[in-house]
């Protein structure tokens, strides 16, 4: 047994050799989380018209209710014998044919609320009742997600809007990022000589800390710090590449460019498990057709571009893309060639890991609830399926209960 | 590479470990141990406290750390126009103010411990008044007897709302509180059966919170919802109510062991699994003292084990420990007391992942290694950079929240100017002793000195380099350990 004097000697952090072990630096340099699954979530803000996203075009009731807006086999993208996708999704055609596009039909929650704000809160909190708590379902997933993220930021919100409720409640490991608010180490005027000198200093002293001999927590802390410095650099590069990327006619802050950033972050092994993005404009009360199609085209183009590039780097199999909206819209179109707030809607789940095709039957267009589709799948079932089956997060703790999975994943 | 801590703990002689430490000439209560005591039993030291501790010794320092506050820290008046969401900021700021002020640090420290033990979140309660009331209750009992504490917590409005007690009625018992009181508050997993939870839930039926609209929500016993029948819990049968359950829980030897282990993790080493033989003597004493928490904490803090490698820098600083600790050194004014605004810490704590009054779930913060990821490390660095550079952006943050900034700004260079330091070497030694007493690696000290020496004193460039060196010290891996 050590005598007290020796113990005291060992207890000081100064006792050991001053160099950081090489393995610490090496493991910090290795790209983290390369094999971990990733979920990219897109919020379609405003209430997406599910019936004209995936249209049951052979249904007489659909043709009757949607005289101005109806889609058919000629203008839509074939999904099944009964369903066509909105022509905005033309670029997803190949993935549809490859069986990589799943549409979960009839998704909602009991006693639906038709207020944008109220309904969105329920989806994001992951609680279907009124008066939701202050934490989001993704925030509650962070402790489990963090386990697979090896120090990376488990959940990242891309966009300049405020942090969505889905990500609020535990800010630990959730980061909001956009070109205006980069992931930056504050060290004075960017790109100045003084900044570079400070940066050299903190890295230099971090690596001079005593080794594991003195305290076994130190290598861990060193690793996290060096990882952080490297992530800051990597992100800076990625943002720069994203800024220099040929725009293909896209606006700087478009969904296309945001998903380009996501793609690069995934490819660079940033370690993030969930990316959250939003696209607004789905509250189509009038003149819906062109506006809706243009929005869906943004989604289709951004999504197919992402998967095409991920396929090149071999990362596509570990990525899934999921859409949701706070509610669907009325079955009956209104007199302004638009649609009003409804309830049940559908969700897209896209990627090689998705089981392509419709999931669940299309809700009846004649057996309605106050003019709206009746839901048969609780949105928490979709969350639970993706949490347990894809992200390996215990859905029970996140959703405060067990929910039956829906068959939207392969294998 | 990782040393097996639990094996070396196995080799220890409990009576020697728990014996009171007597500092001696060869083994003095120096700045390193004083820093350790203030980090673990408080929220870090101010420069004045550190000097006083070394001069006065262990006993007197502990006495000082227990002395009741002469005044309750008051927040500056804030314009009425700030609105109700401001109340949530104010709630947090009031508690942070206490931590910063450093009155009765041991009690304040244990208040945070119990907040994590009885983790209740404002995210669900949505009522700052109830959260404040719970916090006051915790502070009152933090170093008292655990029995009365648990009885009061079982009647606390925020706790009852948090664990669905209003749904716990005779016809449909809700097990939430009964489960957590056993699993998380008193016994720990494996020391009860599902049947015990079901029966205990019946005993707590009717322990409700009054509805809003009847004034402030408070505990009320709804007689018509209470199950007066016989229940069998942990082998004891009777017409038990909630207080009987608490008595039964405290009679279990597992309860004392559970609490000792949890306090061990908090005060000594959260990553270690101490052997039963090390825990048992304290658990026996705890039961014999009718669960006197203050006595147990005092015993732990005076022990040889506490002043040993087994506790020294063995935990990762939580965001609160990190932010409050650094602010207690750099946020001090001319009188030596802390002038840093508590509002300046709220945004930083949020980014680092520990918002007081908002633990992630009923299990509390995960702690340990989970505190550090690239986002939170970045947030630590950026907070420190602001703190070392005059706190201007922190002040802007306060202005954003309160509608007014704080005066004076914090400036770490005040300490340097007052100490009349001349050379770069003196500056590094001075701040090294404040931030990492006894732990600044000579190699690092040499590098920091060389960095500062690139400019000559006294001028602005030299002072900026001093700030950079302080920032680098706080970003050191050693500094992240508590």
Interface residues (C-beta under 8 A of the other chain):
Chain A: X1 X4 X5 X7 X8 X10 X11 X12 X13 X14 X18 X21 X23 X133 X134 X135 X139 X140 X142 X143 X146 X149 X151 X152 X153 X154 X169 X170 X171 X172 X173 X174 X175 X183 X184 X185 X186 X187 X194 X197 X198 X201 X202 X204 X205 X206 X208 X209 X210 X212 X215 X216 X217 X218 X219 X220 X221 X222 X224 X225 X227 X228 X231 X232 X271 X397
Chain B: X1 X2 X3 X5 X11 X12 X26 X27 X32 X121 X122 X123 X124 X126 X271 X304 X308 X309 X312 X313 X314 X316 X350 X351 X352 X353 X354 X355 X358 X360 X361 X366 X369 X370 X371 X372 X373 X374 X375 X376 X377 X378 X381 X382 X385 X386 X438 X439 X441 X442 X443 X444 X447 X448 X451 X464 X468 X469 X471 X472 X473 X475 X476 X477 X478 X480 X481
